[in-house]
Amino acid sequence: MTRNSFLSEVKDAVTPRATLLVIGVIALQLLFIASYVGALHDPKPKDVPFGVVAPQVAAEQAVTRLERLPGSPLDPRAVADAATAREQILNRDIDGALIIDPAGTTDTLLVATGGGTVLATALETITTTLEKAEQRTVRVVDVAPASLQDFDGLSSFYLVVGWCVGGYLCASILAISSGARPADPRRAAIRLAVMALVSIVGGLGGAVIVGPILGALPGSVAALWGLGALITFAVGAATLALQGVFGIVGVGLAILIVVIAGNPSAGGAFPLPMLPPFWQAIGPALPPGAGTWAARSIAYFKGNDTTASLLVLSAWAAAGIAITMAAATFRRRRAAG
């Protein structure tokens, strides 16, 4: 083969479109590294909602002392009594509470490992260090303990990741099999219907695997099933919408939103109060973060405080449906015109 013929074949193979796609892959690769390392390389608690139970004067002094800790790891507030502190933890209003015993030298720290073992351990370390300096000790009580089969409370996160992967992979397969952009609204509706069926099956399968089969998560199988179906469909519909507008590039955009931005900000490996500000801000608005919060609430907090997360997931699903259908309608009208 001559040099000229070889260069000609390379030129034919490496089209401008292929070049742009390769550049896009490199960009996604670098963004993946930047996002995951940026979010997870140096986790520190920051402004963790934290209750203090004590007589009024002692509570005020303790709150002031906790507010002045270097780096502001806690956002302390006085709580009326131990029962209220427990209730607020179970409602996910606060992540922990210190109950000060003015008559003794042993105080009680309430934590919830179901919301993230790493965060509970960080709260224990902070309060133990502070109490030791005042010659006091701390007794730790876990009011919402993680399952013994749920190491570091990560099962909820991995469950949600699996549902998200199912969503964008199914949508991607539909694009690969019959074109990224559906030719008309009827075909777009068929894709959404297929996505809904896959979501129902995948949601049930995930809930059964982590519950009855592996025993990794407690909580209602039916509630986890519904959550899984919603997560899978929300991600799938959003991917179909991106494909409908941007073609095959939409798959890369879905990966950017769900995998690169969504997973490290989901509060899985490290709960939200331990992430840098940017990831704390975007996490609850993306499907992995909303899904992880809701899954933990179902498993360990009696389903409390899931409304906002379910609304976020529903918004992604509704927007995905609307944009997918609108893009197909516009394409048909443009072709007819």
Disulfide bonds with the S-S distance in Angstrom:
none
